[in-house]
Amino acid sequence: MPAPVPHHPASSEHYTVFSDESGVHERYLVYGALLIPTQRVESTNALLDKFCGQCGLQGEISWKKCSKREIERYSDFAAQFWAIDPPRDFRAMAIDTRKNPLESSEHGCDNPESGFYKFYYQFLTRSLQIAAPGVQECDVVVGDRSDSYRYRTDILQSTIGGDLKRRLGANAIVRRAQPRLNRVHQLADLLLGSVSYALNRASPSAYKEQLRLRIEQLVGHDLAHGSMPNERPFNLWGFSARGQPRWLPGDQGAV
């Protein structure tokens, strides 16, 4: 069953952002987030849960748990993103860590964790500026995973919270949650995993290729293809430092 969500007034000025990262130990680090008005999280979870019940999907859905036996149903679940009534957005930002290492004096980051958080809050604040320009309150839900950076919830609360207030005048609460308890969070994980897979291709598999191709058909182009800044509802930006050429086909340099 979907996890309960806090009650908020029915206003699109309050958003919930289900966010995570993928490829921490690979060449391309990818941040991803599914943004949706908070008052619609509970009903969207119910719709996704009903879909899972009808097609026989049980338990947690995630990119890592995707199996050959479940691939058709996983593909259909991913396609539900396009069936959700707008507004809803999935946005991702990819870092080529060979060209832009997380530890870099150029970016003012004296260690990898500092770079990780700096890119993370840059991604989230820019995503909200475009997908939810009128946001006043924001819940940022990050996956509680054993391979995540330590203390990231507390650090993201201080960095994102302050930056959102300064840039957008919005208040933000960052909280940790188990994606297995929330279908919207699971959908975000599946879309993020697909983008990371398309870029890194560390462990190619025929059935995951099938899922990637299904999502690409719905997006309208290759998952490793960059997006115009305002392309919605699915957007990918390949980060490039000032003076560096854009490295994703079609990328225009903004999330």
C-alpha positions, -999 to +999 in steps of 0.1 A: +000+000+000+012+036-006+028+053+023+008+081+039+018+116+029+014+148+049-017+167+044-013+201+026-038+226+012-049+218-023-026+242-041-001+237-070+022+261-050+031+231-028+051+204-046+066+170-037+098+160-054+108+123-054+145+124-060+175+101-061+208+096-078+223+068-099+258+058-111+277+072-081+306+048-089+303+050-127+315+075-152+281+092-156+265+103-123+228+110-129+204+130-106+167+125-112+135+138-098+098+134-104+079+166-094+042+166-087+018+189-068+016+176-033-022+174-032-020+149-060+005+125-046-020+104-027-044+100-056-016+093-080-002+066-057-037+051-056-039+050-094-005+034-097-013+009-070-045+000-087-026-005-120-001-028-102-029-048-087-046-053-121-014-064-139-001-085-110+029-064-100+036-070-063+061-056-039+087-029-046+093-018-082+128-006-090+154-006-118+177-029-098+148-054-092+138-055-128+139-091-141+134-109-174+101-124-161+087-090-151+099-069-181+066-065-199+048-054-167+077-031-157+075-015-192+038-009-188+044+006-153+070+030-167+045+040-193+021+052-166+041+083-162+026+096-195-009+086-184-007+108-153-026+140-157-003+171-158+013+188-141+040+163-135+076+163-146+106+140-146+139+158-149+174+145-149+209+159-149+240+139-160+276+146-149+305+132-169+328+128-139+359+124-161+354+159-175+339+173-143+351+154-113+332+159-081+364+170-064+373+201-083+388+235-074+371+249-105+337+242-089+349+251-054+346+215-042+376+203-021+363+167-018+339+144-037+310+147-012+311+185-015+308+182-053+280+156-050+259+179-029+267+211-049+255+194-081+225+179-063+211+212-050+219+229-083+199+203-101+169+204-078+166+242-075+169+246-113+143+219-119+118+236-095+124+269-112+113+255-145+087+229-136+071+247-106+079+284-109+052+293-084+063+269-057+061+282-022+064+250-002+083+219-012+089+184+002+120+168-012+119+130-007+152+112-011+155+074-013+169+058+019+195+035+004+227+019+019+249+030-010+239+067-007+263+093+007+262+095+045+243+124+061+229+135+027+194+142+041+208+167+067+231+183+042+205+186+014+181+201+040+207+229+048+219+235+012+186+231-008+165+246+019+186+278+020+190+280-018+152+276-025+144+303+000+170+326-016+161+319-052+124+312-052+112+324-018+101+288-012+104+267+020+117+232+016+117+201+038+140+172+029+131+138+043+143+103+039+119+076+028+118+040+015+108+039-022+092+005-016+064+022+003+055+047-025+045+040-061+054+075-073+088+071-058+092+037-075+082+053-109+109+080-104+134+053-096+126+033-128+129+064-150+161+075-134+176+040-137+167+039-174+186+071-181+216+060-161+216+027-180+214+044-213+244+066-205+266+041-187+257+007-202+278-009-176+259-042-176+240-046-208+210-069-208+186-078-235+155-074-213+166-040-199+172-029-234+135-037-240+125-014-212+148+013-223+134+012-259+098+014-245+106+045-226+124+060-256+093+055-278+073+075-253+099+102-249+104+105-286+142+102-288+171+083-273+174+085-235+210+097-239+197+127-260+196+160-243+165+182-240+157+218-245+153+236-212+115+237-213+109+203-228+083+185-208+073+162-192+106+143-196+139+163-196+176+154-195+204+179-192+241+170-196+260+193-173+289+212-189+311+236-171+316+271-186+337+269-218+331+232-223+312+219-254+278+203-249+283+166-250+247+152-253+231+154-288+204+181-287+214+193-253+209+230-247+225+233-213+197+238-187+176+214-167 
